[in-house]
Structures are given as C-alpha cells and as structure tokens.
C-alpha cells in the first residue's frame, strides 16, 4: 500500500500541491527513511524533521457496499464461520439480494493461528454512500441487520488512502527532552493542542489508552500503566506493551510490563489492585487478585472485582470516589492521618488507600491513625527484571507491539485484542483506522507516525499490519501502537498537523508525549 505521493503542511492539512517556497520545507536527501524519502520535509527544530505525504491504492479500487451482520447474544457480529456465512448468504439471496461471501485472514506476523479470522457477507457495490444507505434500509426491512461500509477501510492490499505525518527525532542532534504529560491532572481529559501550548512544546503526539466514560472508571485516567516524573499514576495492564522513557526520554524502550503493589500495616500485607482508578472496575482488564472475567489483558473490556484496594495520589486532581468502602488517608511519610468512609480530598503530598469488599475489612482492621501504612511498588519487564523509576522517568501505555528486533510481530492475542468472538479484532485491529505509532531505528532515532482515518475518499488509515509494515519500512527495530481512533493526533509548535476523525473535531485525551527544548 506504500505507493506514495508527497504533500507539505498547510494550515494543519495536507495540501494538494507541492509548495517548494514554503519556509522550512526541504527536499529529499539520502539520509531519509525510504518510504518518506520523496516527501516534502519541514525542519521543526535541529534534529527534528516532519514529513507529510500519503499512500494510495489503485484508482477506483474502493467502493461502498452493505455488510450483513450475524445475530449473536452479545450483539451483531461482522464475521462468522464459513457455514454460518453461507447460510446467511443463502437467506439473503432468497430474499432477492445478490450476495458475496468474503474470507478474512489473520495478518502475517500476528500471534494468532494462521488462516481465517472468519467470513463476512456483503451485497451491492456503489460509488456513493447514499446508494449504499438506500440498500441498507431495504436489507433491514427484509429482516436482516445491514450496515453500509466503505471498502477502503478493509485493509485489502492495493486499496485505500492513508494521509500520514511522520516525525523523525535524532537524539544526537536535538537538545531537549521527550516527556510524557497528563495535562493538569490525572483525572479529566484535555486536547493535545492545549497541553502542547501549556508546555510550549516543539512537537507532541497522543499517548496511551484512557478511560472514556464514568461507567468504566475515572474519565481521563490511564487504562494501563502510566508514570510521570518517576511516580506511578496507574498500574499495569499486566504483560501489555508500554513505552519507557529514561532521563531525557530520547532513548525510549518498548517493553512489556507488569506491576506488583502491596500495602503493609501492623505486620499484615495485602495486594493493592490499582492506582487512581475506580475500585472494582478494571478498564482493559489485565489486573490482579481474581478479576472477572479474566486477569489477562482484554482491550476495551471492563473487568470487575468486588474486593479491592486502590491507591490514590494527589496528582489525581479530584476527590476519591464515593460509595461503599473505607479509606485510609496517608501523609507523605506513609503515616495514617485518618480512616474515613470512601470519598474525600487527598492531602497535598499525601495519598489515600481505599478498600471495598473484603479489602475494606482488611483496611479497617490494620490501618490505624498515627501508625504507618506502607506501600511498596515494583514494576518488572517480561524477563522479570525490575524497572526502577528515577525522578525524570516516564511510562506510557499502548499496544499492541508491532515490530521487535526488526521483524514484524503483532501480538494481537497477547495484548488482548483477540476476544472470544472475531469481530473486535477485525474491526479494531485488522481494518483501517486512525493510528499513532512510535518506534526506534538502529541509529537510535525516534520514529513517530500518525495517520488520519475513517474519512472515505480522504484517508482510511492503517490496519495494524500496515502500521507495522510502515514502521519497519521507516527502519524501526522496535515499535508499538499508541492509542488511535479519534485520539490519534500530532502537533507541531502547538498546531495540529493531522486531521481529527471525530465529527466534533479534536478529541480531548488522557495523556501525551511532548518534545521540549532545553
């Protein structure tokens, strides 16, 4: 999919014509990574180069169609087994509609068994959405579940459009730091442009997954591991990939992390299940201590646990959640100031440990005012080696892994993208969507790429295989996906240089990565 057409930055969008006279826009050089070598480039700062261009499939390859979904207990499914797909196609044909049954395979390099993900059933082929929408209504009226779709989002080779922004950061030249920020508080969401302006950043990109709605936790808080300035602000989605930034952050590491956090008081010890999240609610799962339905990562699923201890820091920016349970308020030394019902302020420099269910009983029995309630936090990588955080270190979550040791390795199953039914992995991972990707090449340069998507005829985005291929083609030896969809965005000098996919425009997000000058 990587036949490319270069386009420079104009007012945050990709211009239609070349603009050699635009200040700061350069021409191709031998040092540029191959996929973007012929794209116009902008020298954002010494050691920081922005490239913008697009990849296009065959002209006329994409069209509108209608997908007919399968009935399932948890809601309609896009894919099913071959026999079910052919049975549905037969019913659709008997109702007077022409049908086709299409096989969808797992991408090469994924940690799923090779072969079919499933089969989809479709009808119709149109140049415009209105015609597809009319057929959708007719199919629905015949008793089916129909959905008008653009085939450019299918990630079929030789199709689609991806409008792409790439930042190449050379740590040997750039004088500054790459740092993570949650904005003004862990809780709550902010736009990337606003966070960038506050930091006077050279460059910024959206970072990790976060809680979107109150039913899934504390909106804006990370849904996976997060650390800023050496302090954990969210526990790990255990085993999921993350980006570790040491010191100035200019030599990032992609690693799969887990966290072990415990509380100790009066000679008794208990597991702490999370940090800065709603007790009993584990967004993206991957927790500890008997979560339901699973303790393995499961993306966009909220697991539950009725018996939890959760640590809250003063960087939360809000009171602790109210509800059943108790909490122990700690000063900066770990001494208990008071034990109170759940819900209240967090002292400056202090923390709160809140318990529900059996954990509330443990806290009541062991946390005493004036006595220590000690908290121990340990982060480890997949080898079991400790990841010790210094005062300038950051961690942001993401996933899945895309490239390891120069080879495409998309850990869909391990990262929780593969659910019990195939539709989630298909729609979230295999199909094209807006995405942000970060990696490192053999020279130590940091590679950040963002593609717009979900805009038929303008930009479809990448499937995860395409994102991995592009990262590897840039020269990445290790790379991972950051949050994507409506969250995907890139700013240069506080100006958005990508096109948001949400109809409302730029989405407020949980955290971001920024390049700051010294």
N, C-alpha and C positions, 0 to 999 in steps of 0.2 A: 504493500500500500504506500510505498515511500517514493513514488514519483513526485518531485517537489517543485513548488513554484514560490519564489521568494517575494515577500511583501514587507515594507518597513512599517514602523509605528507612526500612526497619525491619529491624534486625539483618542488614544486608547483602543483603536480598532485597527484591523489590517487594511491598509489602503489598497486600492485596485491597481495603481500604477507604481512603477519604480520611482524613487524620489532621491536621486543622487545628490541633489542640492540640500537635502535636509541636514542641518548641523549634527555632527556626531554619527552620521550613518556612513559606515565604511563599506569596503568591498571585500571579496573573498581573499583569503590567504591560505598558505599551505598548512598553517597550524590549526585550522578549524576542523572539528569532527566532521566526518564525511557527509552525514545526512543534511547538515546545515551549511556546508561549505559555500554554497552559492546563494545563500540567503543574505539580504542586507543585514548589517550589524550596527549596533549602537554601543559605543564605549560609555558605559554608565559611570564608571569610575576606574582608576587604574586597577587592572586585574579583574574587572567585572564587565562582561560583554553580554549584551542582549541580542538574540537572533529571533526573527519572526518570519514565519512562512506557512506553507500549507502542504499537505499531501492530498492527492486526488486519485480516485479510482477511474475506471473507464467512463468516458462521457455516455450518459444515458443508461448506465447500469442500475441506477436506483429508481424505485417507483413506490407508489402507495399500494397497499394490499390490505386484506382483512384477515386477521388471525382468529380462529375459532377456538376458544379455550375449553378445557376439560373441567367438569364438575368434580369437586373434591371437598371433604369435610371442612378443611381449613380455608376454603376459598378457591376461586378458579385457578387452574394451573395452565401454563403456556405449553408445557411438554408432557408427554406420557409415553408409555411403552408402545412399540410398533403395532401390536394387535389392537390396543385401545385407539390408537390414532387411525388405523384403517377402518375400525368400526365407526368412529365418529365421522370420518370422511364419507363412508357409505350412507349414513343417515343424512348428511348434508347434501350429497348427490341426489338422494331420493326426494329431497325437498326442493330440487330444481336448481341447485347451485353447482357450478363447476368447482372441483376441488383439486388440491395437490397436497401430498404428504411429503414433508421435508425432514431429513435426518439432520440432527445437530450433534457434532462430536466434541469431545473434550479437546482442548488445545494441546499441542505438543509442548512438553516441558512442565505440565501440571502434575501435581501429586495425586491424580485420580487415575483409576484404571483406564487404559486407552480404549477408545471405542465410543459408542453413542451415549450422549447425555440423555437423549430422548428424541421424540418425533413431534413435529408441530403440524397443524392442519391449517391451510390457508385457501382463500378464494379471491379471485379478482386481481387485476393489475391496472393501475391508473396513473396518469401523470399528475393529478391534483388530489388534494386531500378531500375536497368536497364530494367528489365522486365516490371515494372510499367510504366516507362517512355515510353517504346515502345507502351504500351496500351494507354497511354495518347495521343500520336501522332495519333493513329488510331481513337480515340474518337473525337479528334479535327477535323480530316479530314472528319469525318461524320457530321460535322456541330454543334458540341457541344463545351462547354467550360470545359475542363478537367484539373485536377491538380493531379499529383502523390503525395501521402501523406503517412506518416508513422503512423500507428495506435497507436504506443506508445505515441504519443502526445495527444491522445483523452481524457486522464484522466479517462478512464474506470477503475473501481476498479479491482485490481489484475493484472494490466498490467504496463508496463513502468519501467524505471530506473531513479532514482534521486541520483546523487552524491552530497553530502551535506557537507558543512562546518558550524560548529556551534561554536560561541564564547559565553562563559558564564562569565560575569563580576560581581564580588562580590564587591559592593561599600564599604563594611565594611573592606575589606582587601586591595583592590587596592589603592595605593597612587598616585593620579594624577587627570586627568580630562577627560571627554568626551566632545569634542567640535566639532563644525561644521566649515568647511572652504570652500571658493570658489576658493582657489588657489591664483594666483597672482592678479586676477581682476574678477569682477562680469561678465563682458563680456569675451567671449572666453572659451575654454574648455581645460582641462588638464587630463592626465592619473592619475588614482588613485595612481599608484606606484610613479610617480613623485611628487605628492602632499605629499604623505607619507614621502618620503625621505627628502623633504624640511623641514618637521615638526619633523623629527626623531621620528615618531610615533611608538608606541608599536603595534597598530592594527588599521585598517581602513576598512571602507565599503562605497560603493557608497551611496548617499543620495537621493535627490529629483529629480523630473522631471525638465527638462530644455528645452530650445529652441534648436532644432537641425539645422534648416535651416533659411536662411535670409528671406524667404517669410513669415515666421511665427513670425518674431520678431528679436531680437538681439541674435545671436547664443551664447550659453553658459549661458545666463541669466536664472534665475529660471522661470519655468512655474507654479507658485504657490507661496505661501508665503515663504519668507526667511528672516531671521535676523541673523546677526553675531555681536558678541560683543555689543549687545543691540541696534543695529541700523537696522531698516527695510531696506532691499535692494530689496524686491519685495513684492507687495501687495498680499493679499489672493485671492485664487480661492474660493470665499465665501462659507463657510459651509463645505469645504473639510477638511479631517483629516490631522493633522500635528503632528510633534514631538517637544515638548517644552523642552529645556534644561536650567535649572536654575543653576546659580553659577558654580560649578564644573561639572555639567551635569550628575552626577552619580545617579540622581533620576529623570529620564525623565518622562514626562507626555504625553500621547496620547490624543489629543483634536481636536475638530472641530472648526475652527477659521474663523472669518470674520474681515475685516478691514474697518475702516472709516477714510478717509483722506480728509482734506479740506484746501483750500487756502483762506486767507483773506487779503484784501487791500482796503484802503480808504472807510472803512465801508461796503464793499461788500464781500460776501463769495461765493465760488464755490467749488464743488466737485473736488477732484483730483482722476483721474480714475486709475492710476497705478504708479509704481515706476520702473525705469530702464527698460523700455520696449518701443517698437516702438509705438508711438501714433497711435491710430486707429486699432491696432492689438492686440487681446487678446487670447493668446495661452491657451488652455484648458477651455476657456470661464470662467463663474463664476464671471464676472465683475459687474460693477455698471454703472448707467447712460444711460440706453437704448441701450445696445449692441444687435447686430443681429447675429444669430437668437435667442439667449437666454441669460439670465443673470444667469442661473443655470450652475453648472459645466458640462462640456461635454468633456471628455478626448480625446486628440489627434485631437480636432477640434479647428480651429482658428475663433473666433468671431470678429466682426468689429464694429466700432463706429466712425463716421466721425467728432464728436465734443468731443475732449478730452483734459484734462490737464494731463500731466505726469511729475513726479518729477524725476530728475536725480541727483545721488550722485557722489562725487568724487571717490568713490570706483568702479565706472563703468569700469574705465581703458581705456576709449575711448572717443572720442568726441561725442556730442549729434547727433542724426540722422538729416540729411539734408532733405529738402523738403519744401512744403508749410507750413506756420505757422510762429509763432514768439516764442521767449523765453526770459524769464527774468533771468538774472544771479544774484545770491544772495551770499553775504558773509556769514560767519559763524554765524552772528547775525540775519540773515534774511533780511538785508537791500539790496535793489536792487542796483546793480552796473551799469547795463546797460540793455536795451531792444534791441534785435537784431533779425535778421532773423534766422530761425531754422538752427542749425548746428554750433557747435563751441566747444572750450575747456571748461572744468568745472574747476573752480578755486580750488586749494588745500584748503580743509576745507570748501568749499562752495558747493552750489547746483545750479541747473538750473531747472526752471519750464517752460516746453514747451507746447504750445497750438496749436491745429489745429481746423479748422472749427469755430463754434460759440465760442469755448473756446479761440481761438486766439484773437477774438474780445474782450472778457472779459479781457484778459491779457493786451492787448493794452490800453484799457480804464482805467485800475486800477493799473497796475504796473508802478511806476514812479521812475526813478533813485534818490537815496538818501532817499527814503521812504521805510517803512517796507512792506514786503510781507510775511506774517506769514503762517506757515504750521503746522497744528495740525494732529497728527496721533494717532489713537486709535485702538487697537486690542481687540476683545472680543471672548469669547468661546460660545458654543452653548446655555448656560444658560443666556447669556447676561452679564456675569461677565467680568470686564476688565482684560486683560492680560498685566500687566505693565512690561516692559523690563528693567532690570538692566544692568550695563555695561559689565557683564560677561555672559549674557543670549543669547541663540541661538534658532532659529526655523528653521526646515527643513520641506519641504512639502513631500507628498507621497500619498498613497491611493491604494485601499480602506482600511477601517477599517476591521480587521479580527476577533479579539476577544475583547469582552467587558465584564467586571465583570466575567471573567472565562467562558463565553459562546461564542460559535461561532456566530458572527454577521458580515456578509459580506455585506456592504452597497453599492452594485453594482449600484443601481438606483440613490441613493442619491449622490454618488460620481462621477456620470457622465459616468459610464462605459456602461450603457444601453442607446443605441441610438434608433432612430426611426425604424431601421431595426435590426434584431437579430445578424447579422454576426460579428459585432465588439465585443460585449460582449462574443460571442462564441470563436472567435479566440484569443482575448486579455486576457479574464478572465477565461473562462471555460477550454480551452485547456491548455496543459502543456507548460510552457515557463521558461527560466531562471528567477529567482526571488530572491530578498533580502527582509528579514522580520526582524522587531525589535519589542521586547516586554519586559514586566517586569513581574516577578513572585511575589508570595505573600511574599517572603523573601526580595523583593527589588532588586533581581539580574537582571541584564540586559541580555537579550537573543537576540543574533543576528544570523540569519541563512541565508545562501546563497546557492542556488542550481544551478549547471550548467544545460543547456538545449539546445534544438534544435540540438542535436547530436545523431541521431538514432544509437542504439546499445551501446552507451556510457553513455549518460544522456539525458533524455527528459525534466526534470524539474518538476514543480508543476503546477497544476491548482490552482486557488485561494482557492477552498475548501480544497485541500490537504495542501496548505500553512497554512491555518487556523488550520486544524487538527494537523499539526506538531507543530505549535506554542503552541496550547493548551496542547498537549501531553508533551511538554517541561515544562509545568507548568505556561504558561503565563496567567495572569488575564486580561491584555490589550495588544493588538498587532496590528500592521498595516504593510502594504506593503510599501516598499520604491520603487524607480524606479527599473525596471527589464530589461528583454531582454538583449541586448548587453551591457547595462550599468552595469548589476549585476556583482559585483566583491568584493573580500575580500583580504586584505593584512595583513601579519604579519611580523613585522620588515622589512618593505619596499619590501617584496617579495610576489608576487601574489600566493595565495594558492587555488584559484579556476581556472577553465578553461574557458576562454572567448568564447562566442558563435559566435562572428563576425569572418568571414573568415580572416579579416585583423589582428586579434588578439585583444589586449586590446583596448577598446574604450576610447577616451577622453570624460570626463563627466563635468557636471556643478559644483557640489559640493559634499562633502563627510563628513563622521563622522570619527573622529580620537580619539584614546586614547593616551594621552600624559602623560609621567612621570613628577612628580614634580621635 
